[in-house]
Amino acid sequence: MYPMLTLLLSLVILNYLVESLIKILNYRHGKKPLHPTLANLYSESEYRRSIEYSEANFKLSLANSTYSILIMVAALAFGVFGSLDEYVRGLVNSEILIALLFFAILGLVSDLLDLPFDLYGTFVVEARFGFNKTSAKTFILDKIKGYLLGGLIGGGLLALIIFIYQETGSAFWLLGWLLLSLFSLVMFMFGTTLILPLFNKLKPLEEGELKEEILNYCKQEGYSIGRLFVMDASKRSSKANAFFAGLGKSKTIVLFDTLIEKLGTREIMAVLAHEIGHYKKKHTLFGFALSTLQSLAIFAVLGWALQFPELSNALGSDIKSFHLSILAFFIIFSPLSFALELVTNGISRRNEYEADQFAKKTYDGEPLKSGLIKITTDSLANLSPHPLAVKIYASHPPLLERLNALK
């Protein structure tokens, strides 16, 4: 067995064990008695439902990850990726086409293997607890659209990156990073209006009390409203949310129709003030800049790693290839990715606190607190997540900590 293959197998198994341990700790911690501040947020029956919901998701997630790791270990151990590469090379000659076909087959097979868990999660778990609104037609159309977008956008980007690699050699990492950064900037600024409408309807907020309140608040804060949409999130789920995207004239705020249905005007305004706080505090700009710098570091390391044929050899091929080397590289990169996630989620949680304080200062903290409570409890969220799970995986602070910070 290649030393590199041993490393890949070890990292895949280690990553699974660490994630599983954290899932178990988080599930068990969520069953502990609630903090006094949160104890009255759920009735006894609703609290039992939240525990049952957490348990159902925990079991599904653990089963899915165990199933995935068994397939991945078998694929690595028996050289499935190398065999797939050999099969694809028998169909086409161009290295670009070989890579595109390789990843297309790999992506399709991977998605089909995960399909039973997607179906069970959507139509059994989410439906059992009253959240699922996705019809079979919507589910199928989402899959088809996802495949088409993945093929057109993902395939197009991959083809360009491989072309750059073939033509520039040692300069690949810098030019590839510039291409990806440019694409990310376009998606960051215009993705909401270019891609999201393919899956959901976006319509301007109707005239009325809420819109008038929003316009008055934005005028007070000197905030150019940009685009404000309501999204038909209720076609898939009953859970409520809102988000902010874009920069400058492209900035967009999207309110879920479920948010408008479940929250009062002042609560929606407080949530909106929170989202505007992210813009005013330049969280979105900083997040994009940080992501761009991280991708620069990844491309630099990737450019160096691609010179080693051992990456392709470890996946069962005697031919040094771009696509196999990238696949092996990102398996090796997983521990560093874990560390980066730790940092970025820590920054994200800090930003959430700052946006909460902005909303409290410029609007009102009380409706923000009640809005957060409604959004969290309505989705039967775990009110007592394990601190380790929060630190590693949570982009938002737990409800208790946000309520305490707003006092």
SULPE-V979572 format. One record per backbone hydrogen bond with DSSP energy under -0.5 kcal/mol. NH is the residue of the N-H (numbers start at 1). CO is the residue of the C=O. If there is no record, write none. Layout:
((NH CO) (NH CO))
This chain:
((6 2) (7 3) (8 4) (9 5) (10 6) (11 7) (12 8) (13 9) (14 10) (15 11) (16 12) (17 13) (18 14) (19 15) (20 16) (21 17) (22 18) (23 19) (24 20) (25 21) (26 22) (27 23) (28 24) (29 25) (30 26) (31 27) (31 28) (32 29) (38 35) (39 35) (41 38) (42 38) (47 43) (48 44) (49 45) (50 46) (51 47) (52 48) (53 49) (54 50) (55 51) (56 52) (57 53) (58 54) (59 55) (60 56) (61 57) (62 58) (63 59) (64 60) (65 61) (66 62) (67 63) (68 64) (69 65) (70 66) (71 67) (72 68) (73 69) (74 70) (75 71) (76 72) (77 73) (78 74) (79 76) (80 75) (81 75) (82 315) (83 79) (84 80) (85 81) (86 82) (87 83) (88 84) (89 85) (90 86) (90 87) (91 88) (92 88) (98 94) (99 95) (100 96) (101 97) (102 98) (103 99) (104 100) (105 101) (106 102) (107 103) (108 104) (109 105) (110 106) (111 107) (112 108) (113 109) (114 110) (115 111) (117 114) (118 114) (119 115) (120 116) (121 117) (122 118) (123 119) (124 120) (125 120) (126 121) (128 124) (129 125) (130 127) (131 126) (132 126) (133 236) (134 236) (139 135) (140 136) (141 137) (142 138) (143 139) (144 140) (145 141) (146 142) (147 143) (148 144) (149 145) (150 146) (151 147) (152 148) (153 149) (154 149) (155 150) (156 152) (157 153) (158 154) (159 155) (160 156) (161 157) (162 158) (163 159) (164 160) (165 161) (166 162) (167 163) (168 164) (169 165) (170 168) (171 168) (172 169) (174 171) (175 171) (176 172) (177 173) (178 174) (179 175) (180 176) (181 177) (182 178) (183 179) (184 180) (185 181) (186 182) (187 183) (188 184) (189 185) (190 186) (191 187) (193 190) (194 190) (195 191) (196 191) (198 195) (199 196) (200 196) (203 230) (205 228) (212 208) (213 209) (214 210) (215 211) (216 212) (217 213) (218 214) (219 215) (220 216) (221 217) (222 219) (223 218) (224 222) (225 223) (227 251) (229 227) (229 253) (230 203) (231 255) (232 201) (233 231) (235 232) (236 233) (237 233) (238 131) (243 254) (245 252) (246 188) (250 247) (251 248) (252 245) (253 227) (254 243) (255 229) (255 253) (256 241) (257 231) (259 256) (260 256) (261 257) (262 258) (263 259) (268 264) (269 265) (270 266) (271 267) (272 268) (273 269) (274 270) (275 271) (276 272) (277 273) (278 274) (279 275) (280 276) (281 277) (282 279) (283 278) (284 278) (286 282) (287 283) (288 284) (289 285) (290 286) (291 287) (292 288) (293 289) (294 290) (295 291) (296 292) (297 293) (298 294) (299 295) (300 296) (301 297) (302 298) (303 299) (304 300) (305 301) (306 302) (307 304) (308 305) (309 307) (311 308) (313 309) (314 310) (315 311) (315 312) (316 313) (317 312) (320 318) (321 319) (325 321) (326 322) (327 323) (328 324) (329 325) (330 326) (331 327) (332 328) (333 329) (334 331) (335 332) (336 333) (337 333) (338 334) (339 335) (340 336) (341 337) (342 338) (343 339) (344 340) (345 341) (346 342) (347 343) (348 344) (349 345) (350 346) (351 347) (352 348) (353 349) (354 350) (355 351) (356 352) (357 353) (358 354) (359 355) (360 356) (361 357) (362 358) (363 359) (364 359) (368 364) (369 365) (370 366) (371 367) (372 368) (373 369) (374 370) (375 371) (376 372) (377 373) (378 374) (379 375) (380 377) (381 376) (383 381) (390 386) (391 387) (392 388) (393 389) (394 389) (394 390) (402 398) (403 399) (404 400) (405 401) (406 402) (407 403) (407 404))
